[in-house]
């Protein structure tokens, strides 16, 4: 483990109320991991906090959204030759204590990328009923598209080996990318594995997806996955 270079990619947009607690816990309890905060042009004082605390971060010149922010982290991981890149949100929902469990299948050669799922052991924060419905619909669409049974399709807690990191650094959806990344990686013959984790509820701030947007998200992502599937099939031809 000590010989493996691991980078935690932490996308952050207006996470001034959460980011210190998360990063301080990582540096205090898990110093074996490097981390990079990608400040996605926050409008609150997130960048000021990052600068004052001397955290390792980059600030994007324009707001790229979650996909662009995460892809920036993958580019950084690829350029700096990290063996494993781990994405976890800056809102504190993803517990860094589960990083070791998340990366173990990659270290053991069982998977090329993994996704932390809260729905395997059904412990911790399970999100709203409406969002669970959307997640299950997207799960069905993903299974139809590429045969992968991903139980927590919108989870942003995930890990990738060097090859998948390089692929994501060049190919990553920018608008709600998590489900599309599963389809794209799977159709490019990267091995996927679900890993049971426990997630927490956001402690502060507001999620970008409310009840009304959950329905929009479900429809849009389902259509995007089908288009992604068709597009990748044409490329292979």
MARFI-542488 format. One line per field, with one value per residue: residue in one letter; x, y, z of N, C-alpha, C in turn. Coordinates in nm, 2 decimals, padded with zeros to 4 digits. Layout:
aa: a; ...
nc1: X; ...
nc2: Y; ...
nc3: Z; ...
cac1: X; ...
cac2: Y; ...
cac3: Z; ...
cc1: X; ...
cc2: Y; ...
cc3: Z; ...
***
This chain:
aa: x; x; x; x; x; x; x; x; x; x; x; x; x; x; x; x; x; x; x; x; x; x; x; x; x; x; x; x; x; x; x; x; x; x; x; x; x; x; x; x; x; x; x; x; x; x; x; x; x; x; x; x; x; x; x; x; x; x; x; x; x; x; x; x; x; x; x; x; x; x; x; x; x; x; x; x; x; x; x; x; x; x; x; x; x; x; x; x; x; x; x; x; x; x; x; x; x; x; x; x; x; x; x; x; x; x; x; x; x; x; x; x; x; x; x; x; x; x; x; x; x; x; x; x; x; x; x; x; x; x; x; x; x; x; x; x; x; x; x; x; x; x; x; x; x; x; x; x; x; x; x; x; x; x; x; x; x; x; x; x; x; x; x; x; x; x; x; x; x; x; x; x; x; x; x; x; x; x; x; x; x; x; x; x; x; x; x; x; x; x; x; x; x; x; x; x; x; x; x; x; x; x; x; x; x; x; x; x; x; x; x; x; x; x; x; x; x; x; x; x; x; x; x; x; x; x; x; x; x; x; x; x; x; x; x; x; x
nc1: 00.08; 00.19; 00.37; 00.21; 00.09; -00.16; -00.42; -00.66; -00.93; -01.11; -01.38; -01.51; -01.76; -01.87; -01.83; -01.76; -01.85; -01.80; -01.56; -01.32; -01.34; -01.34; -01.10; -00.91; -00.95; -00.87; -00.59; -00.50; -00.58; -00.54; -00.27; -00.13; -00.25; -00.24; -00.40; -00.62; -00.79; -01.04; -01.14; -01.43; -01.47; -01.60; -01.85; -01.87; -01.67; -01.50; -01.25; -01.09; -01.06; -00.93; -00.68; -00.59; -00.56; -00.36; -00.41; -00.38; -00.47; -00.65; -00.78; -01.04; -01.08; -01.33; -01.66; -01.71; -01.87; -01.96; -01.86; -01.65; -01.48; -01.41; -01.28; -01.06; -00.92; -00.86; -00.69; -00.48; -00.40; -00.32; -00.11; 00.07; 00.13; -00.01; -00.11; -00.36; -00.67; -00.90; -01.22; -01.40; -01.67; -01.68; -01.86; -01.87; -02.01; -01.90; -01.71; -01.38; -01.27; -01.35; -01.20; -00.98; -01.11; -01.25; -01.05; -00.92; -01.01; -00.90; -00.62; -00.59; -00.62; -00.87; -01.05; -01.09; -01.20; -01.39; -01.70; -01.84; -02.11; -02.40; -02.62; -02.58; -02.52; -02.71; -02.69; -02.65; -02.69; -02.95; -03.07; -03.35; -03.68; -03.77; -03.53; -03.41; -03.57; -03.52; -03.25; -03.26; -03.40; -03.21; -03.01; -03.13; -03.13; -02.85; -02.78; -02.91; -02.77; -02.50; -02.47; -02.38; -02.43; -02.49; -02.53; -02.55; -02.58; -02.54; -02.35; -02.08; -01.85; -01.57; -01.32; -01.03; -00.80; -00.47; -00.50; -00.77; -00.80; -00.64; -00.80; -01.04; -00.93; -00.93; -01.17; -01.47; -01.79; -01.96; -02.19; -02.36; -02.20; -02.16; -02.32; -02.28; -02.01; -01.97; -02.09; -01.94; -01.68; -01.71; -01.79; -01.56; -01.42; -01.32; -01.30; -01.56; -01.66; -01.88; -01.87; -01.94; -02.03; -02.06; -02.25; -02.29; -02.53; -02.54; -02.39; -02.40; -02.48; -02.63; -02.77; -02.73; -02.93; -03.26; -03.60; -03.76; -03.57; -03.47; -03.65; -03.61; -03.34; -03.34; -03.47; -03.32; -03.06; -03.10; -03.17; -02.93; -02.75; -02.83; -02.77; -02.50; -02.42; -02.49; -02.32; -02.06; -02.07; -02.08; -01.82; -01.66; -01.71
nc2: -00.12; 00.13; 00.18; 00.24; 00.50; 00.72; 00.92; 01.15; 01.29; 01.58; 01.74; 02.07; 02.29; 02.58; 02.49; 02.59; 02.55; 02.29; 02.19; 02.22; 02.05; 01.80; 01.79; 01.83; 01.60; 01.40; 01.47; 01.44; 01.18; 01.01; 01.02; 00.89; 00.92; 01.13; 01.44; 01.64; 01.93; 02.05; 02.35; 02.46; 02.73; 02.86; 03.06; 03.14; 03.17; 02.96; 02.93; 03.12; 03.00; 02.77; 02.87; 03.01; 02.80; 02.66; 02.44; 02.17; 02.26; 02.34; 02.61; 02.65; 02.86; 02.91; 02.81; 02.48; 02.27; 01.96; 01.74; 01.85; 01.95; 01.72; 01.58; 01.75; 01.68; 01.41; 01.45; 01.58; 01.36; 01.18; 01.31; 01.33; 01.07; 00.89; 00.59; 00.51; 00.68; 00.84; 00.95; 01.17; 01.34; 01.69; 01.76; 01.62; 01.38; 01.14; 00.90; 00.91; 00.69; 00.46; 00.45; 00.27; 00.03; 00.07; 00.08; -00.16; -00.39; -00.30; -00.30; -00.57; -00.67; -00.73; -00.56; -00.27; -00.03; 00.11; 00.15; 00.31; 00.19; 00.27; 00.10; -00.17; -00.28; -00.14; 00.06; 00.36; 00.69; 00.69; 00.84; 01.02; 00.88; 00.94; 01.00; 00.75; 00.60; 00.71; 00.64; 00.36; 00.33; 00.43; 00.25; 00.02; 00.10; 00.12; -00.14; -00.25; -00.12; -00.19; -00.43; -00.42; -00.44; -00.20; -00.08; 00.16; 00.41; 00.68; 00.75; 00.94; 00.85; 00.69; 00.48; 00.45; 00.27; 00.32; 00.31; 00.35; 00.60; 00.75; 00.72; 00.85; 01.10; 01.20; 01.14; 01.23; 01.28; 01.59; 01.68; 01.58; 01.33; 01.07; 00.82; 00.79; 00.76; 00.50; 00.35; 00.42; 00.34; 00.06; -00.03; 00.00; -00.21; -00.21; -00.34; -00.35; -00.30; -00.31; -00.17; -00.20; 00.07; 00.31; 00.60; 00.95; 01.20; 01.51; 01.77; 02.05; 02.33; 02.31; 02.06; 02.02; 01.89; 01.89; 01.78; 01.83; 01.85; 01.60; 01.43; 01.54; 01.49; 01.21; 01.15; 01.28; 01.17; 00.90; 00.91; 01.02; 00.81; 00.61; 00.73; 00.76; 00.49; 00.41; 00.59; 00.50; 00.25; 00.30; 00.41; 00.19; 00.04
nc3: 00.00; 00.08; -00.13; -00.34; -00.54; -00.45; -00.53; -00.40; -00.54; -00.51; -00.59; -00.56; -00.51; -00.38; -00.11; 00.14; 00.40; 00.46; 00.36; 00.52; 00.74; 00.61; 00.47; 00.68; 00.83; 00.65; 00.62; 00.88; 00.96; 00.75; 00.61; 00.42; 00.18; -00.11; -00.20; -00.40; -00.43; -00.63; -00.71; -00.83; -00.95; -00.73; -00.57; -00.31; -00.01; -00.05; -00.20; -00.06; 00.19; 00.12; 00.03; 00.26; 00.44; 00.33; 00.17; -00.08; -00.39; -00.69; -00.88; -01.10; -01.39; -01.49; -01.43; -01.46; -01.39; -01.24; -01.39; -01.55; -01.34; -01.21; -01.42; -01.46; -01.23; -01.29; -01.51; -01.38; -01.21; -01.40; -01.53; -01.33; -01.27; -01.09; -00.94; -00.86; -00.87; -00.67; -00.64; -00.44; -00.29; -00.19; 00.01; 00.24; 00.25; 00.17; 00.33; 00.41; 00.54; 00.41; 00.18; 00.16; 00.14; -00.10; -00.29; -00.28; -00.44; -00.68; -00.63; -00.58; -00.83; -00.93; -01.04; -01.26; -01.22; -00.95; -00.77; -00.49; -00.31; -00.14; -00.12; -00.09; 00.16; 00.28; 00.48; 00.68; 00.53; 00.30; 00.10; -00.06; -00.13; -00.39; -00.53; -00.50; -00.66; -00.91; -00.93; -00.94; -01.19; -01.36; -01.31; -01.43; -01.70; -01.75; -01.72; -01.93; -02.14; -02.12; -01.97; -01.71; -01.36; -01.17; -00.86; -00.73; -00.90; -00.93; -00.75; -00.64; -00.53; -00.60; -00.76; -00.96; -01.17; -01.32; -01.60; -01.65; -01.53; -01.71; -01.94; -01.85; -01.82; -02.07; -02.18; -02.06; -01.94; -01.90; -01.78; -01.52; -01.48; -01.37; -01.41; -01.69; -01.71; -01.60; -01.80; -02.03; -01.95; -01.91; -02.16; -02.29; -02.21; -01.95; -01.63; -01.39; -01.05; -00.78; -00.46; -00.12; 00.09; 00.35; 00.36; 00.45; 00.54; 00.38; 00.56; 00.56; 00.35; 00.01; -00.19; -00.55; -00.68; -00.65; -00.55; -00.78; -00.98; -00.97; -01.12; -01.37; -01.40; -01.40; -01.64; -01.84; -01.80; -01.85; -02.13; -02.22; -02.16; -02.34; -02.58; -02.54; -02.55; -02.81; -02.95; -02.88; -02.98; -03.25; -03.29; -03.24; -03.46
cac1: 00.00; 00.28; 00.44; 00.12; 00.06; -00.30; -00.47; -00.80; -00.98; -01.22; -01.44; -01.57; -01.83; -01.94; -01.83; -01.69; -01.90; -01.77; -01.43; -01.21; -01.36; -01.31; -00.95; -00.83; -00.96; -00.78; -00.45; -00.47; -00.60; -00.50; -00.16; -00.08; -00.31; -00.24; -00.53; -00.63; -00.92; -01.07; -01.24; -01.50; -01.51; -01.70; -01.89; -01.86; -01.53; -01.42; -01.11; -01.02; -01.03; -00.82; -00.56; -00.55; -00.52; -00.25; -00.45; -00.34; -00.59; -00.64; -00.91; -01.07; -01.11; -01.47; -01.74; -01.72; -01.96; -01.90; -01.78; -01.53; -01.40; -01.35; -01.19; -00.94; -00.85; -00.81; -00.58; -00.37; -00.36; -00.25; 00.02; 00.16; 00.16; -00.08; -00.15; -00.50; -00.73; -01.02; -01.31; -01.49; -01.73; -01.64; -01.96; -01.86; -02.10; -01.82; -01.62; -01.25; -01.24; -01.38; -01.11; -00.90; -01.20; -01.28; -00.93; -00.87; -01.03; -00.80; -00.49; -00.59; -00.64; -01.01; -01.13; -01.01; -01.26; -01.49; -01.79; -01.89; -02.25; -02.47; -02.73; -02.55; -02.55; -02.82; -02.66; -02.62; -02.79; -03.00; -03.13; -03.49; -03.75; -03.78; -03.40; -03.38; -03.65; -03.44; -03.12; -03.30; -03.43; -03.08; -02.95; -03.19; -03.08; -02.71; -02.77; -02.95; -02.67; -02.36; -02.47; -02.32; -02.53; -02.43; -02.64; -02.56; -02.54; -02.51; -02.25; -01.95; -01.74; -01.53; -01.18; -00.99; -00.66; -00.40; -00.55; -00.90; -00.77; -00.60; -00.91; -01.13; -00.87; -00.95; -01.31; -01.55; -01.91; -01.95; -02.32; -02.40; -02.12; -02.13; -02.37; -02.22; -01.87; -01.98; -02.12; -01.82; -01.56; -01.75; -01.79; -01.42; -01.36; -01.26; -01.37; -01.63; -01.70; -01.95; -01.81; -02.03; -01.98; -02.17; -02.25; -02.35; -02.61; -02.47; -02.40; -02.42; -02.50; -02.75; -02.74; -02.77; -03.04; -03.38; -03.70; -03.81; -03.46; -03.45; -03.72; -03.54; -03.22; -03.36; -03.50; -03.20; -02.95; -03.14; -03.15; -02.78; -02.68; -02.86; -02.69; -02.36; -02.41; -02.50; -02.21; -01.95; -02.08; -02.03; -01.68; -01.59; -01.72
cac2: 00.00; 00.25; 00.20; 00.27; 00.64; 00.73; 01.06; 01.18; 01.41; 01.64; 01.85; 02.15; 02.42; 02.64; 02.40; 02.66; 02.50; 02.15; 02.15; 02.21; 01.93; 01.69; 01.78; 01.81; 01.46; 01.33; 01.49; 01.39; 01.03; 00.93; 01.09; 00.81; 00.96; 01.27; 01.49; 01.76; 01.99; 02.12; 02.45; 02.49; 02.87; 02.88; 03.20; 03.17; 03.19; 02.83; 02.95; 03.19; 02.90; 02.68; 02.95; 03.04; 02.68; 02.60; 02.31; 02.15; 02.28; 02.43; 02.68; 02.66; 03.00; 02.92; 02.70; 02.37; 02.17; 01.84; 01.66; 01.92; 01.96; 01.58; 01.55; 01.82; 01.60; 01.30; 01.50; 01.60; 01.23; 01.11; 01.38; 01.30; 00.93; 00.82; 00.45; 00.50; 00.80; 00.82; 01.07; 01.18; 01.48; 01.79; 01.80; 01.53; 01.26; 01.02; 00.88; 00.86; 00.56; 00.36; 00.46; 00.15; -00.08; 00.10; 00.06; -00.30; -00.47; -00.26; -00.35; -00.72; -00.70; -00.78; -00.46; -00.16; 00.08; 00.07; 00.26; 00.29; 00.18; 00.27; 00.02; -00.31; -00.32; -00.05; 00.13; 00.50; 00.77; 00.62; 00.94; 01.02; 00.78; 00.98; 00.98; 00.61; 00.55; 00.75; 00.56; 00.23; 00.34; 00.45; 00.12; -00.07; 00.15; 00.09; -00.29; -00.28; -00.06; -00.26; -00.55; -00.40; -00.42; -00.10; -00.06; 00.30; 00.46; 00.83; 00.77; 01.01; 00.79; 00.59; 00.47; 00.40; 00.24; 00.41; 00.30; 00.41; 00.74; 00.81; 00.73; 00.96; 01.23; 01.24; 01.12; 01.23; 01.36; 01.71; 01.71; 01.46; 01.23; 00.94; 00.71; 00.78; 00.71; 00.36; 00.29; 00.44; 00.25; -00.08; -00.06; 00.00; -00.33; -00.20; -00.42; -00.28; -00.37; -00.24; -00.19; -00.16; 00.17; 00.38; 00.74; 01.04; 01.31; 01.64; 01.84; 02.19; 02.36; 02.26; 01.98; 02.08; 01.82; 01.89; 01.69; 01.86; 01.82; 01.45; 01.38; 01.59; 01.42; 01.07; 01.14; 01.33; 01.08; 00.78; 00.94; 01.04; 00.68; 00.54; 00.80; 00.72; 00.35; 00.41; 00.66; 00.42; 00.13; 00.34; 00.43; 00.06; 00.00
cac3: 00.00; 00.09; -00.25; -00.44; -00.53; -00.45; -00.52; -00.37; -00.62; -00.43; -00.65; -00.46; -00.55; -00.27; 00.00; 00.25; 00.53; 00.47; 00.31; 00.62; 00.82; 00.53; 00.44; 00.80; 00.86; 00.56; 00.65; 01.01; 00.98; 00.63; 00.55; 00.31; 00.05; -00.16; -00.23; -00.48; -00.43; -00.76; -00.68; -00.96; -00.96; -00.62; -00.55; -00.17; 00.03; -00.05; -00.24; 00.04; 00.29; 00.07; 00.03; 00.40; 00.51; 00.26; 00.11; -00.21; -00.47; -00.81; -00.90; -01.24; -01.42; -01.52; -01.37; -01.56; -01.35; -01.17; -01.48; -01.58; -01.23; -01.18; -01.53; -01.43; -01.13; -01.36; -01.58; -01.28; -01.16; -01.51; -01.56; -01.21; -01.26; -00.98; -00.97; -00.83; -00.84; -00.60; -00.64; -00.33; -00.29; -00.09; 00.10; 00.36; 00.24; 00.15; 00.44; 00.37; 00.60; 00.31; 00.06; 00.15; 00.09; -00.23; -00.38; -00.26; -00.56; -00.79; -00.59; -00.60; -00.97; -00.95; -01.11; -01.31; -01.15; -00.85; -00.72; -00.36; -00.31; -00.01; -00.13; -00.08; 00.30; 00.32; 00.61; 00.66; 00.45; 00.18; 00.01; -00.07; -00.21; -00.53; -00.59; -00.51; -00.78; -01.03; -00.93; -00.99; -01.33; -01.43; -01.30; -01.53; -01.83; -01.76; -01.74; -02.07; -02.23; -02.12; -01.90; -01.58; -01.26; -01.08; -00.76; -00.69; -01.03; -00.92; -00.65; -00.68; -00.45; -00.69; -00.77; -01.09; -01.19; -01.40; -01.73; -01.65; -01.51; -01.84; -02.03; -01.80; -01.84; -02.21; -02.21; -01.94; -01.96; -01.81; -01.72; -01.44; -01.55; -01.30; -01.48; -01.82; -01.69; -01.58; -01.93; -02.12; -01.91; -01.93; -02.30; -02.33; -02.16; -01.82; -01.53; -01.29; -00.93; -00.67; -00.32; -00.01; 00.17; 00.42; 00.33; 00.54; 00.48; 00.37; 00.68; 00.53; 00.20; -00.06; -00.31; -00.68; -00.73; -00.56; -00.59; -00.92; -01.07; -00.97; -01.23; -01.49; -01.40; -01.44; -01.79; -01.91; -01.79; -01.92; -02.27; -02.24; -02.15; -02.46; -02.68; -02.52; -02.59; -02.95; -03.00; -02.86; -03.07; -03.39; -03.29; -03.25; -03.60
cc1: 00.09; 00.35; 00.34; 00.08; -00.09; -00.34; -00.62; -00.84; -01.11; -01.27; -01.52; -01.63; -01.91; -01.95; -01.75; -01.73; -01.85; -01.62; -01.32; -01.22; -01.31; -01.16; -00.87; -00.84; -00.87; -00.63; -00.41; -00.48; -00.55; -00.39; -00.10; -00.14; -00.28; -00.38; -00.52; -00.77; -00.93; -01.18; -01.30; -01.56; -01.62; -01.73; -01.89; -01.71; -01.45; -01.28; -01.03; -00.97; -00.92; -00.69; -00.51; -00.50; -00.41; -00.28; -00.39; -00.47; -00.55; -00.78; -00.93; -01.11; -01.25; -01.54; -01.76; -01.82; -01.89; -01.81; -01.65; -01.43; -01.33; -01.25; -01.06; -00.86; -00.79; -00.69; -00.46; -00.31; -00.28; -00.11; 00.12; 00.18; 00.11; -00.13; -00.30; -00.56; -00.87; -01.10; -01.40; -01.54; -01.68; -01.74; -01.96; -01.94; -02.02; -01.71; -01.49; -01.20; -01.26; -01.29; -01.03; -00.99; -01.23; -01.17; -00.88; -00.89; -00.94; -00.67; -00.48; -00.61; -00.77; -01.09; -01.04; -01.07; -01.37; -01.58; -01.85; -02.04; -02.31; -02.58; -02.70; -02.58; -02.67; -02.81; -02.63; -02.73; -02.82; -03.07; -03.28; -03.55; -03.75; -03.64; -03.36; -03.45; -03.57; -03.31; -03.15; -03.33; -03.30; -03.00; -03.00; -03.13; -02.93; -02.70; -02.81; -02.84; -02.54; -02.36; -02.41; -02.43; -02.47; -02.54; -02.65; -02.50; -02.50; -02.40; -02.12; -01.83; -01.69; -01.38; -01.14; -00.84; -00.60; -00.46; -00.69; -00.89; -00.73; -00.71; -01.01; -01.06; -00.89; -01.10; -01.40; -01.67; -01.91; -02.08; -02.37; -02.33; -02.12; -02.19; -02.30; -02.08; -01.87; -02.00; -02.00; -01.71; -01.59; -01.75; -01.65; -01.34; -01.29; -01.35; -01.43; -01.66; -01.77; -01.88; -01.90; -01.96; -02.09; -02.15; -02.32; -02.44; -02.53; -02.50; -02.44; -02.43; -02.62; -02.71; -02.80; -02.89; -03.16; -03.48; -03.74; -03.70; -03.43; -03.52; -03.65; -03.41; -03.23; -03.39; -03.38; -03.09; -02.98; -03.12; -03.00; -02.71; -02.71; -02.78; -02.55; -02.33; -02.41; -02.37; -02.08; -01.95; -02.04; -01.88; -01.60; -01.60; -01.62
cc2: 00.13; 00.28; 00.24; 00.42; 00.66; 00.88; 01.07; 01.30; 01.46; 01.76; 01.94; 02.28; 02.47; 02.55; 02.46; 02.60; 02.36; 02.11; 02.13; 02.09; 01.81; 01.68; 01.77; 01.67; 01.37; 01.34; 01.44; 01.24; 00.95; 01.00; 01.02; 00.84; 01.10; 01.31; 01.61; 01.81; 02.07; 02.22; 02.50; 02.63; 02.90; 03.03; 03.24; 03.19; 03.06; 02.86; 03.02; 03.09; 02.81; 02.74; 02.97; 02.92; 02.61; 02.46; 02.30; 02.16; 02.35; 02.49; 02.70; 02.81; 03.02; 02.80; 02.59; 02.26; 02.05; 01.76; 01.73; 01.93; 01.82; 01.55; 01.62; 01.74; 01.48; 01.34; 01.52; 01.46; 01.16; 01.17; 01.35; 01.16; 00.86; 00.69; 00.44; 00.64; 00.77; 00.96; 01.06; 01.33; 01.56; 01.82; 01.71; 01.41; 01.13; 01.01; 00.83; 00.73; 00.45; 00.36; 00.33; 00.04; -00.06; 00.06; -00.09; -00.39; -00.43; -00.31; -00.50; -00.76; -00.76; -00.68; -00.34; -00.03; 00.03; 00.19; 00.22; 00.30; 00.18; 00.17; -00.13; -00.35; -00.24; 00.01; 00.28; 00.58; 00.71; 00.71; 00.93; 00.91; 00.81; 00.96; 00.83; 00.55; 00.58; 00.67; 00.42; 00.22; 00.35; 00.32; 00.02; -00.03; 00.11; -00.06; -00.32; -00.23; -00.15; -00.38; -00.54; -00.37; -00.33; -00.06; 00.08; 00.39; 00.61; 00.85; 00.83; 00.96; 00.67; 00.59; 00.41; 00.37; 00.34; 00.42; 00.37; 00.56; 00.81; 00.82; 00.84; 01.10; 01.29; 01.23; 01.12; 01.33; 01.47; 01.73; 01.58; 01.34; 01.09; 00.82; 00.68; 00.72; 00.56; 00.29; 00.30; 00.34; 00.11; -00.12; -00.05; -00.11; -00.31; -00.27; -00.34; -00.36; -00.27; -00.27; -00.13; -00.05; 00.23; 00.53; 00.82; 01.14; 01.43; 01.72; 01.99; 02.21; 02.29; 02.18; 02.05; 02.01; 01.81; 01.79; 01.71; 01.82; 01.67; 01.39; 01.41; 01.51; 01.28; 01.06; 01.17; 01.23; 00.95; 00.79; 00.95; 00.90; 00.60; 00.60; 00.76; 00.58; 00.34; 00.48; 00.57; 00.30; 00.17; 00.36; 00.30; 00.01; 00.07
cc3: 00.00; -00.04; -00.37; -00.43; -00.55; -00.44; -00.49; -00.45; -00.55; -00.51; -00.55; -00.53; -00.43; -00.15; 00.12; 00.39; 00.56; 00.45; 00.42; 00.70; 00.74; 00.51; 00.57; 00.85; 00.78; 00.59; 00.79; 01.02; 00.86; 00.55; 00.43; 00.17; 00.02; -00.19; -00.32; -00.48; -00.56; -00.73; -00.81; -00.96; -00.85; -00.61; -00.40; -00.14; 00.03; -00.09; -00.13; 00.15; 00.24; 00.07; 00.17; 00.47; 00.44; 00.20; -00.03; -00.30; -00.60; -00.82; -01.05; -01.27; -01.45; -01.46; -01.48; -01.52; -01.29; -01.26; -01.52; -01.46; -01.20; -01.29; -01.51; -01.33; -01.19; -01.44; -01.49; -01.23; -01.27; -01.53; -01.45; -01.18; -01.13; -01.02; -00.95; -00.80; -00.78; -00.60; -00.51; -00.32; -00.17; 00.01; 00.23; 00.36; 00.23; 00.26; 00.39; 00.43; 00.51; 00.19; 00.05; 00.10; -00.06; -00.33; -00.38; -00.38; -00.68; -00.76; -00.61; -00.74; -01.01; -01.04; -01.15; -01.25; -01.06; -00.82; -00.59; -00.36; -00.17; -00.01; -00.12; 00.06; 00.36; 00.46; 00.58; 00.58; 00.32; 00.08; 00.01; -00.15; -00.36; -00.60; -00.60; -00.63; -00.90; -01.04; -00.99; -01.14; -01.41; -01.42; -01.40; -01.67; -01.85; -01.78; -01.88; -02.17; -02.23; -02.03; -01.76; -01.48; -01.15; -00.98; -00.72; -00.80; -01.02; -00.81; -00.71; -00.60; -00.53; -00.71; -00.91; -01.10; -01.29; -01.54; -01.74; -01.62; -01.63; -01.93; -01.98; -01.82; -01.98; -02.25; -02.09; -01.96; -01.86; -01.74; -01.65; -01.49; -01.49; -01.37; -01.62; -01.81; -01.67; -01.72; -02.02; -02.08; -01.94; -02.07; -02.36; -02.26; -02.03; -01.72; -01.42; -01.17; -00.83; -00.54; -00.22; 00.07; 00.25; 00.40; 00.44; 00.47; 00.48; 00.50; 00.67; 00.38; 00.14; -00.18; -00.44; -00.73; -00.63; -00.62; -00.74; -01.02; -01.08; -01.09; -01.36; -01.51; -01.45; -01.59; -01.87; -01.91; -01.86; -02.07; -02.30; -02.24; -02.28; -02.58; -02.67; -02.57; -02.74; -03.01; -02.99; -02.95; -03.21; -03.39; -03.30; -03.39; -03.69
***
